[in-house]
Amino acid sequence: MKIVVLAGSPKGEMSITLQYVRYIQKKNPAHLFIIIQIGNQIRKLEKDAAAFQAVLDEIRRADAVLWCFPVYFLMVPSPLKRFIELVLERHAEAAFAGKYATALTTSVHFYDHTAHNYIRAISEDMGMQAIPGFSADMEDLLKPAGRAGFISFALNFIRTIAAQAPVEKAFAPVNVSIPEYLSPAIPDVPKTGRRRIVLLTDAGEADVNLRRMTDAFVRFLPNAVDVVNINSLDLKGGCLGCCQCGDNNVCVYHDDLMPLFRDKLMPSDAIVFAGRIRDRYLSARWKMFFDRSFCNGHAPVMMGKQMAWIVSGALRQLPNLRQLLEAEAEMGRMYLAGIVTDEDADSVRITALLRDLATRLLRHVEENTPVQPTFLSVGGHKIFRDLIYELRFVFRADYRFFAKHGMFDYPQKNIRKRLQSGFLSLLMAIPAFRPAFFRMAKSRMLEPYQKIVDQA
Ligand SMILES: Cc1cc2nc3c(=O)[nH]c(=O)nc-3n(C[C@H](O)[C@H](O)[C@H](O)COP(=O)(O)O)c2cc1C
């Protein structure tokens, strides 16, 4: 059996994820794993039609495709995202159609599920039979249980292909037809506000709806807006995964990214993001931007700012993407004032939503509206907290930030709760105490809440 491995790590042969493939190749010498580097070859594949064609030919000859990549910023790394765009732009899905596919990732399990949802849905869009992937913790291969789990996954994949078994689909195709947004003539609102608002967009010439929506939004906002098109930034490339930024939040690239953060985004009061959906995410350019923002580490360096999204495309059909946008905002501790899309057929309604977003965004800035954490950030924080604590020798800047902001909030540090819990555990070991406890528990639990209500 021949399995093409599309390797998405920018670290190329130095990729940890790739070691899982090498391991499984040794364990299954009867099957051939052909590794194709995408993560560090994307420029070549973009420019060199023959090189791109060679990849397609290899896929055409294979029985299956294995997407092999590190989770980057809740998704696939930007080069792999670009590769997927190239396949779709060049209408090359036929090379993939009918093959079996699955994904192998390594990560710290921070939004690995969103990356897997994305790649599985993309595989189905390309006409492949997509089997749920394997999400390894970075260090799983080093542990017997991790290796056993991976071997069982790989065997299941190989057996499914050998049996030509049917695979259930997980995602409906996206209906991409979006109505034209007709913006009305909007008189300029006097820009009396003194807040620093930045709008980041990747709108190109063809992104008419997006440009009209951001124009309308800017006109409605009673505050000057600094508009930055991320396509015009000099970005030398995608994140290299070198983690050298962990020391002091300084990227090894010398380009426009760090000055943009330093001079515009950090001092801003609100950031508005705007983008058009390509396949099931935003553009690879946006992905590159987010991956590169890894130079700010895992700390919510923008916390306290307000933000909003203006999106062109079928976001309502892409709950995975919506979750990504919400999670990024929450993890960044930035209040997401709203997401306006161009999906409504009624342009008047879109205009009203944009006007309302502009008014509310400024109000949220004035009122400093706090983020309302949900599982998206409460769960995410615990993963980051443990990671930074363990890897404080690499992520030294994060460690300083977490320590300064009391973010190493381990429960065992709460002495009062520990004593209370220890004492009650002892009492609960006494059979006669338990019924009394449960008799009183409801009312005793309510007491502090009732006190607050009474005092209100
Ligand atoms: C830019 C960047 C973004 C990352 N984003 C995530 C993430 O969103 N979730 C996660 O669990 N790990 C994330 N990681 C950690 C990598 O997924 C992890 O280190 C992976 O094992 C690297 O694999 P590789 O050596 O094959 O590139 C990120 C790492 C980098 C450098």
The ligand as a Gaussian input file, in Angstrom:
#p B3LYP/6-31G(d) Opt

LIG

0 1
 C        3.529000      29.116000      15.791000
 C        3.130000      27.967000      16.649000
 C        1.816000      27.799000      16.963000
 C        1.409000      26.716000      17.740000
 N        0.093000      26.587000      18.014000
 C       -0.338000      25.536000      18.751000
 C       -1.726000      25.378000      19.036000
 O       -2.576000      26.160000      18.625000
 N       -2.088000      24.305000      19.771000
 C       -1.183000      23.401000      20.266000
 O       -1.583000      22.479000      20.960000
 N        0.156000      23.526000      19.991000
 C        0.583000      24.567000      19.246000
 N        1.919000      24.696000      18.953000
 C        2.860000      23.632000      19.383000
 C        3.173000      22.659000      18.234000
 O        2.001000      22.115000      17.686000
 C        4.023000      21.516000      18.746000
 O        5.192000      22.030000      19.266000
 C        4.324000      20.477000      17.681000
 O        4.635000      19.263000      18.301000
 C        5.487000      20.850000      16.767000
 O        5.608000      19.816000      15.796000
 P        6.719000      19.825000      14.664000
 O        8.042000      19.607000      15.345000
 O        6.348000      18.673000      13.792000
 O        6.660000      21.120000      13.942000
 C        2.350000      25.780000      18.213000
 C        3.703000      25.962000      17.917000
 C        4.098000      27.042000      17.149000
 C        5.559000      27.230000      16.835000

